[in-house]
Amino acid sequence: MLTNRRDFVKALTAGGLAASGLRSQTVSGQSPAHIEVLPGESIGTISPEIYGHFIEHLGGVIYDGVWVGENSKIPNEGGIRKAYIDAMKSIHAPIVRWPGGCFADSYDWRDGIGKPAERKLRTNFWGGTEPNAFGTQEFLRSCHLIGAKPYLASNVRSLPARDFYQWVEYCNSPAGSTEGAKQRAAQGHPEPYGVKWWGVGNESWGCGGNFTAEEYASQYRRFAAWVPEYGEKLSFVVSGPNDHEVDWTRRVLKALADRGQVNSAAGLSVHYYTWNLSAGATTNWDLGKRDAVKFNELEWYELMAQGSEMEPIIRDHWAVAAESDPHHHIKLVVDEWGAWYRPGTEVNPRFTICQMPTLRDALLSGLTLDIFHRHADKVAMANVAQTINALHSLMLASEDNFVLTPVYHVFKMYMAHMGAQSIRTEFSAPGITYDRNGKSASLWGLRGSASISGKDLTLTVVNPHPTRALETEIVVRGASIASGRGQVLTNTDIHAHNDFRNLDVVHPEPAGVTPSGGKLVQQFAPASVTALYLKLA
Ligand code: AHR
């Protein structure tokens, strides 16, 4: 806890120094803000999987969101909503996590295979009846249609390890070789799917079993040991911590290391939701949340400040992981992230934890993706929670209504970063001070990330000030900016959002880019996310 607070204070102090204007005056002499990109200082390749997704059997995510059924009048491909497929294709969605979430630890994959009439009705973890119409093959088909890899989360709380490796057998064993392969073929898919990514439980400290770290580690070993691989090296993800809880990370990884099992895992899951907008008034999960759309300026700033906590969270878990995994064989998999507001803005009353994303959530998306880029050496995958009809949605759908949210636009604007080299970039800008329930608080004035691929530089920038545009001088050390183009996502109303009647209130607009003398002076609009696509000479 102390470590995290210390990091937070450090971050605020950095904003405070920049607020003095000293650095920007020294460097540019003109613009109040300055960005220096350092192509010689590579952080690492930005794993495309950082742009990953998460869909769970919860509220309207699967039924109505993704799955409409083959006989639906809603355009679909074999029951999967066509608008969902098209939108995911258009952002090159690299990987999708399924079936949960908490749902995963109550799910028996056998209930969701076979002929539709044979599917079992079950009680859904989140309430109501689970029809199991959307099961393993429907999910894997949806991934295939999108062009995304699947990432399956297994049930550690309520099924034995045998069911896990038989699920692997069902998905991956060669045609005709096993009972699993025969079941798969009976549903029309004789060839193996080659599913590589497997989560071993979900939130095993909570809904995934209320395990202690040591108890979970022992379960993990039982599940992950000797799973048949069928020629495909499997990537196991250890059920990891919630936000700042480094104790879980330390103890789970130590328990794995003590049995020589660290190398069996590819990733450690980390979950962080931005939910407490009470400005320090409470830590109560229900009381700390606020409305998704009707928010004041304090709640705007608090979302940015709380969202920025992702950075110390990544740093702290990484540092603690090194105690048992000094060569960092295990990378971080942030497989749930996003804003979580109080109920009240659902597009359909049946949709549990569905909320309306606004421009504010676009900024949270931008600043979070930028943090992942800045830690490209540590973060192997991230999965936004959730893709459609829950929490930090990119899409909302109900019956034949469908809309892309501001979050979706950020994913699209940032696509050029996928697979590029993340490079160190220094931001210096006047910080922001705001009144936090009678005490002065500060927030950084401008942040972002840069990546390079050949001569193409992508620079993404978030300006969190609701009313202040920021003129910024941009220089690239050792290179000049020859030309470029840009896109900006903003609105004069910070509450702006897209809904079923107003599909396009928040959308990216072109941003003029006019380099001069190898540099660029760019105006960053208030409350904006900007992507600059620059050609270097
Ligand atoms: O995304 C909603 C829920 O949040 C997930 O099911 C669970 O893993 C987390 O607590």
Residues whose N, C-alpha, C, O or C-beta is under 5 A from the ligand:
A	BS01	AHR	G101 C102 F103 E203 A385
